[in-house]
Amino acid sequence: MDLRRLSDDLETVSQRYAERFGIRRDATWFLLKLQEEVGELTQAYLMHSGQARTKDLTPDELAANFRAELADVLCQVVLLARHHEVDLPAEIDRKWLSRLR
């Protein structure tokens, strides 16, 4: 998966979402939206791992929710980076992948 292409596609989806619901996407919104998604990931993890009530969801549904929330967090991180003009591939290479060399 090409992260730059993903960023472009996510931006299109996010813009449509904002237009549909009348949301002004500013720096604060991007950060708070990420925080919201991390909260949802936490809840999904707790339910999936048996540390919270499951709301009558099946194990398959709990696993699917956990996976979906991981995707939401990743997408919001990519959008936050894009908003602040952070080149994530370059930063990942500098911070993480440079340790492979």
N, C-alpha and C positions, 0 to 999 in steps of 0.2 A: 504494500500500500504506500502510495506517495503522499507524504504528509502535507506537502504544499497543495496538492490537488484536493486532498481531503479538506484542508482549510477553506479553500474556495467553495467547495460544495456545502460545507457546514455554514459558511457565511450566508449563502443563498437561503438555506433552510431557516436560519435564525432571523434573517431579515423578513421573510414571509411570516414567521411566527409573530414578530414584533408588530408588523403592519396589521395582522389579523386581530391582535388583542390591544392595539393602541399603546404599545410599550416603547418608551424612549430608552434605547440601549446606550448607556454612557458607561464610563469607567466603573462607577459604583454598581450599576446593574450587572455588569459582567462578573464582578467579584462576588456579589451577593447571590447571583444565580449559581455560581460554582459552589458556594457554601450550601445552598439549598440542595443541590444534587449530592454533595458529600453526605448531608444528613439523610437523604433518601437511600444512599448506598449503605450507610451505617444501619439503618432500619432493616434493609433487605438482608444484610449480612447476619444481623442478630436473629432474624426469623429463620434464615437458611441454616444457621448453625445451632438452632434449637435454644437460643438464649432469649427469645421473645415469643410472644404468642403468634401463632401462624395464621390466624384469621381464617381457619378452615381451608387453607391452600394446600395443595398436594406437594410432595417433595419436588416433583418436576416443575410445578409452578413457582415454588420458592427459588429453585435453581435458576429458572428463566428470569425471574425478577432481579436476582443478584447480578446475573450477566448483563441485563439491560441497564441497570444502574451503574455498573462499571463503565459501560459505553457512554452513558450520559455524562459521567464525570470527565472522561477523556475528551469528549467533544467540547465540553465547557472550558476545559483547560486550553484546548486548541483555539477556541474563540477568544478567550481572554488574552492569550499570547498575540493573536492576530490584531486585536484591538490596540495593543500596546506596541505593535510592530516589532515583536520579538521573533527572531528567526529560530524557531524551535529545533529544526534539524541541526543547525549550527551549534545551538546551546547544548543539545543532547550529545553531540560529538565532542564538544569541549569539556563538558562536565562528566560524562559517563564513558563514552566510547574511547576517549583518549587513554583511559586506563588499560585498554587492551593492547596498546602499542608499547 
